[in-house]
């Protein structure tokens, strides 16, 4: 059985809420099957806070083994590098995180805030927030790029705002089993960040035939005009539906790219930036010179049923 300590730093707690909806496996199954022993979670543990302080002391002294440290939220470093804008009993959460991580077998960044800084690290970043091993898309953060945990791993980044429930529970189950966990260039588990949100989207056919919505509420693709980041965002949202039911594009909302290191982007979430008539960012693998010619031909070849469906919205 692997021990797990969950630490919340500068964030909203949305990942803690999201993990409760996981089903395959659920958090309850992870705990009941004795895969993981939950030492502490700030919302789920019912022990008094004195137990929390004793756990911190016993882990830092080496008395209590810590196999998995989960950190949820950005690392606040203000003011002036002290981290005391986010403190606990006179210590900065920044220092507590650093001390616990040195004892942990594996360190897991839960959500984009812990992984890359997330929303708190966006301009103007008044609390000087950073991620555990990245600052936005740049390597670094609380730990340098070459930092490794006791098990010889970098910080494992389960990105998302919030992170997908199954990306969290399945990664934790993977770690607890001791199996090798392949990571991508951003130290995200490849199993959950190897597909585009665009894959599995119910609006794909509209995208391929250049039937693009210009306002919310239609059935067309949301990429060309309404800022959807699905073709550039790696996540499982349309392959493993949220709560087994839906995703942002399926509900008519553009993907905002929340699993990427530069989330949130400075541009409007519901507007596509362009260079001339062409989107500034194109789907991965698409060459800009051929894009407009392809789109024009695709629109001319669009089935009448799709054109009719779009015009009726």
C-alpha atoms as one frame of an Amber mdcrd trajectory, in Angstrom:
protein
   0.000   0.000   0.000   1.269   3.448  -0.961   0.835   6.409   1.375  -0.504
   9.669  -0.064  -0.511  13.197   1.342  -2.599  15.829  -0.492  -1.474  19.426
  -0.055  -3.469  22.434  -1.243  -1.563  25.584  -2.081  -2.688  28.727  -3.926
  -5.802  27.620  -5.839  -9.551  27.016  -5.727  -9.791  23.320  -4.829 -11.532
  22.449  -8.098  -9.386  19.350  -8.642 -10.449  17.971  -5.263 -14.057  18.419
  -6.330 -13.461  16.871  -9.760 -11.790  13.718  -8.443 -14.957  12.864  -6.505
 -16.758  12.177  -9.806 -14.214   9.587 -10.986 -15.646   6.124 -11.581 -12.913
   4.042 -13.222 -11.545   3.784 -10.623 -13.225   6.013  -8.119 -11.252   7.570
  -5.304 -13.244   5.386  -2.912 -12.141   2.255  -4.795  -8.506   3.319  -4.607
  -8.820   3.629  -0.846 -11.047   0.623  -0.133  -8.949  -1.808  -2.173  -5.980
  -0.816  -0.043  -4.092   0.479  -3.058  -3.529   3.831  -1.374  -3.543   4.935
   2.248  -4.709   8.540   2.399  -2.681  10.210   5.117  -4.361  13.567   4.654
  -6.680  15.503   2.363  -7.726  19.022   3.418 -11.402  18.445   2.520 -11.875
  14.701   2.971  -9.919  13.973   6.156 -12.039  14.139   9.293  -9.197  14.163
  11.831  -8.524  17.399  13.730  -6.006  19.846  12.295  -3.594  18.882  15.058
  -3.264  15.565  13.248  -2.232  17.503  10.139   0.570  19.271  11.981   1.803
  15.997  13.492   1.804  14.350  10.064   3.884  17.161   8.610   6.390  16.809
  11.418   6.603  13.023  11.160   7.051  13.087   7.372   9.728  15.755   7.503
  11.573  13.887  10.256  11.477  10.650   8.265   9.323   8.851  10.835   6.309
   8.629   8.483   6.900   7.214   4.993   5.514   9.322   2.139   5.116   7.526
  -1.178   2.979  10.020  -3.093   2.750  13.773  -2.566  -0.126  15.404  -4.457
   0.024  19.185  -4.720  -3.074  21.084  -5.830  -2.664  24.753  -6.670  -0.025
  27.235  -7.743   3.042  27.867  -5.652   2.804  31.393  -4.250   6.267  32.964
  -3.915   5.260  36.537  -2.984   6.161  38.738  -1.251   9.779  39.022  -2.358
  10.332  35.286  -2.679   9.183  34.415   0.848   5.919  32.709  -0.121   4.257
  34.094   2.982   1.164  35.261   1.121   0.174  31.576   1.367   1.227  30.304
   4.784   0.360  27.740   7.418   1.250  28.219  11.101   4.000  30.685  10.326
   5.522  28.686   7.432   5.026  29.335   3.759   3.268  26.629   1.776   6.157
  27.035  -0.652   8.630  25.826   1.975   6.288  23.082   3.201   5.903  21.797
  -0.360   9.647  21.811  -0.905  10.340  19.921   2.340   7.652  17.293   1.726
   8.757  16.774  -1.866  12.278  15.934  -0.757  10.831  13.042   1.267   8.300
  11.819  -1.302   8.722   8.814  -3.548   6.677  10.529  -6.277   5.429  14.121
  -6.551   2.254  14.728  -8.556   1.082  18.168  -9.679  -2.716  18.001  -9.597
  -4.137  20.471 -12.121  -2.646  23.134 -14.361  -2.002  25.518 -11.467   0.374
  23.109  -9.733   1.887  21.959 -13.030   2.480  25.270 -14.802   1.181  28.113
 -12.619  -2.248  28.267 -14.252  -4.653  31.156 -13.758  -2.850  32.686 -10.740
   0.378  32.883 -12.782  -1.258  34.759 -15.673  -0.430  38.439 -16.095  -0.120
  40.444 -13.939   0.564  37.561 -11.493   0.406  39.720  -8.329   1.331  36.823
  -6.029   4.310  35.700  -8.167   2.866  32.226  -8.694   4.811  29.418 -10.326
   4.338  25.716 -10.994   6.218  22.905  -9.307   8.673  22.287 -12.153   7.460
  24.703 -14.838   6.650  28.392 -15.054   4.025  28.433 -17.758   5.789  26.685
 -20.675   9.323  27.258 -19.387  11.156  24.550 -17.394  11.864  25.579 -13.833
   9.565  26.665 -11.032   9.827  25.586  -7.414  12.222  22.849  -8.552  14.859
  23.048 -11.289  14.401  20.985 -14.481  16.821  18.284 -13.312  15.118  17.760
  -9.929  13.986  14.209  -9.233  11.939  12.617  -6.454  13.077   9.728  -4.254
  11.905   7.302  -6.957  13.946   9.135  -9.575  11.009  10.856 -11.307  10.329
  14.477 -12.247   7.116  16.066 -11.025   4.273  14.246 -12.804   1.919  16.873
 -14.243  -1.771  15.941 -14.417  -2.805  19.153 -16.140  -6.337  20.506 -16.464
  -8.521  23.204 -14.944  -9.701  21.108 -13.290  -7.833  17.922 -14.138  -9.919
  15.120 -15.650 -11.159  12.795 -12.870  -9.875   9.619 -14.532  -6.553  11.197
 -15.420  -6.121  11.698 -11.674  -7.341   8.374 -10.289  -5.844   6.212 -13.035
  -2.471   7.926 -12.744  -2.508   7.421  -8.982  -3.436   3.766  -9.465  -0.623
   3.453 -12.012   1.883   4.937  -9.578   0.627   2.775  -6.720   1.090  -0.351
  -8.842   4.743   0.479  -9.418   4.412   0.273 -13.207   6.474   2.496 -15.486
   4.588   5.683 -16.336   5.552   7.127 -19.764   5.581  10.943 -19.769   5.514
  13.515 -22.561   7.836  16.521 -22.930   5.791  18.433 -20.323   5.972  15.501
 -17.870   2.293  14.697 -18.376   1.265  11.010 -18.481   1.117  10.104 -22.172
  -1.901   7.892 -21.643  -4.022  11.001 -21.012  -2.219  13.647 -23.048  -1.496
  11.861 -26.317  -4.760  12.742 -28.088  -6.259  16.032 -29.171  -9.566  17.235
 -27.739 -10.519  17.543 -31.416 -10.399  13.756 -31.701 -13.792  12.402 -30.756
 -15.481  15.797 -31.045 -19.016  15.509 -32.428 -18.355  18.657 -34.513 -15.468
  17.116 -36.451 -17.446  16.630 -39.660 -18.409  20.297 -39.651 -14.754  21.241
 -39.206 -13.605  19.053 -42.095 -16.162  20.619 -44.441 -15.502  24.192 -43.261
 -18.921  24.677 -41.721 -17.997  27.040 -38.925 -20.257  28.751 -36.424 -19.949
  32.508 -36.044 -21.920  32.672 -32.806 -22.549  30.323 -29.928 -25.555  28.021
 -30.040 -25.099  26.400 -33.444 -24.011  22.926 -34.492 -20.968  23.893 -36.556
 -17.287  23.856 -35.651 -16.172  26.375 -33.026 -12.526  26.640 -34.126 -12.392
  29.123 -36.998 -14.378  31.944 -35.372 -15.123  31.175 -31.727 -11.702  30.383
 -30.288 -11.952  26.616 -29.763  -8.532  25.211 -28.851  -9.522  21.570 -29.334
  -7.322  20.995 -32.417  -4.247  22.157 -30.463  -5.008  20.795 -26.995  -3.950
  17.379 -25.729  -6.554  15.878 -23.389  -9.087  13.051 -23.177 -12.208  15.194
 -22.809 -13.969  13.872 -25.928 -12.745  10.297 -25.566 -13.520   9.886 -21.868
 -16.511  12.144 -21.339 -16.870  14.145 -18.153 -19.214  12.295 -15.795 -19.637
   9.868 -18.693 -21.921  12.400 -20.367 -20.380  15.385 -22.105 -17.505  17.784
 -22.810 -17.220  21.482 -23.565 -17.569  21.177 -27.384 -20.423  18.681 -27.036
 -22.212  21.201 -24.835 -21.564  23.966 -27.380 -18.690  25.655 -25.538 -15.262
  26.122 -27.151 -12.367  24.197 -25.622 -10.233  26.716 -23.728  -7.037  24.647
 -23.801  -6.829  24.253 -20.034  -4.344  21.355 -20.092  -1.681  23.429 -21.868
   1.197  25.205 -20.111   0.180  28.673 -21.359  -3.398  28.480 -20.072  -5.060
  30.893 -19.757  -4.029  32.593 -22.989  -4.262  36.373 -23.148  -6.728  36.357
 -26.075 -10.493  36.121 -25.646 -11.752  32.598 -25.004 -14.527  33.075 -27.553
 -12.652  34.724 -30.401 -10.161  33.273 -32.872  -7.091  35.424 -33.451  -6.184
  35.664 -37.118  -3.401  36.716 -39.426  -5.426  38.084 -42.297  -8.209  35.566
 -42.828  -6.265  32.622 -41.428  -6.292  31.662 -37.716  -3.010  32.582 -36.031
  -2.793  29.096 -34.551  -3.627  26.157 -36.784  -4.451  22.559 -35.871  -1.319
  20.564 -35.107   0.240  19.102 -38.227  -1.460  21.547 -40.627   0.679  23.634
 -43.005  -0.373  27.282 -43.259   0.155  27.783 -47.047  -2.253  24.975 -47.878
  -4.834  25.681 -45.217  -7.089  28.191 -46.995  -7.091  26.262 -50.272  -8.098
  23.135 -48.409 -10.858  24.921 -46.520 -12.329  26.406 -49.719 -12.400  23.049
 -51.457 -13.846  21.389 -48.369 -16.703  23.879 -48.119 -17.590  23.375 -51.771
 -17.755  19.622 -51.207 -19.827  19.819 -48.003 -22.931  17.595 -47.980 -26.206
  19.481 -48.248 -27.436  17.926 -44.988 -24.650  19.697 -43.087 -25.237  23.016
 -44.800 -28.955  22.744 -44.103 -28.346  21.772 -40.493 -26.087  24.777 -40.023
 -28.480  27.219 -41.682 -31.358  26.097 -39.477 -29.570  27.016 -36.258
